[in-house]
Amino acid sequence: MKQALLIATLAGFGALTAAALWQHGFLGILASPLQSLAAGQIFADLVIALTLVMVWIWNDARARGRVAWPWVVATLAFGSFGPLLYLLVRDAKFGR
């Protein structure tokens, strides 16, 4: 059930991201936080939340004997896709 929910979330968020990229382009998405103070606040909140998530990923991966830096880099590069993918594969037996 957890895996299905994560896959559905990834698929839905991936579709939304693809549509946003198609409509606005990569630079358009990056420029959005500069459009208004409200958009900037939402972006700052996302940065804070993802920073907390990266700290959790770092601690969780290390506690599991896994390498944490690829997930931190994925989060920095791809936002919420990094943590979602980490949650999807964190219990897998490969890559230990």
DAQUIDA-V891202 format. One record per pair of residues at least 12 apart in sequence whose C-alpha atoms are under 10 Angstrom apart, sorted by sequence separation. I is the first residue (numbers start at 1). J is the second residue. D is the distance in whole Angstrom. If there is no record, write none. Layout:
# DAQUIDA-V891202
i: <I I>
j: <J J>
d: <D D>
This chain:
# DAQUIDA-V891202
i: <17 57 58 70 71 74 30 55 58 71 54 57 58 71 72 54 57 71 70 54 55 54 57 68 53 54 54 51 54 50 53 54 51 66 50 51 57 61 50 57 64 53 56 64 54 67 47 50 53 54 57 61 66 67 50 53 57 60 65 66 49 65 47 50 64 46 50 57 46 13 14 13 10 10 9 10 9 10 7 6 7 10 6 6 7 6 5 3 4 2 3 2 3>
j: <29 69 70 82 83 86 43 68 71 84 68 71 72 85 86 69 72 86 86 71 72 72 75 86 72 73 74 72 75 72 75 76 75 90 75 76 82 86 76 83 90 80 83 91 82 95 76 79 82 83 86 90 95 96 80 83 87 90 95 96 80 96 79 82 96 79 83 90 80 80 81 81 80 81 81 84 84 85 84 84 85 88 85 87 88 88 88 87 88 87 88 88 89>
d: <10 9 10 9 7 9 10 10 8 10 9 7 7 8 10 9 7 7 10 8 9 6 10 10 9 9 10 9 7 10 9 9 9 9 7 9 10 9 8 7 9 9 10 9 9 9 9 7 10 8 8 8 8 8 7 7 9 9 10 6 10 7 9 10 8 9 9 10 9 9 8 8 9 7 10 7 8 8 9 7 9 10 8 8 8 6 10 9 9 9 6 9 9>
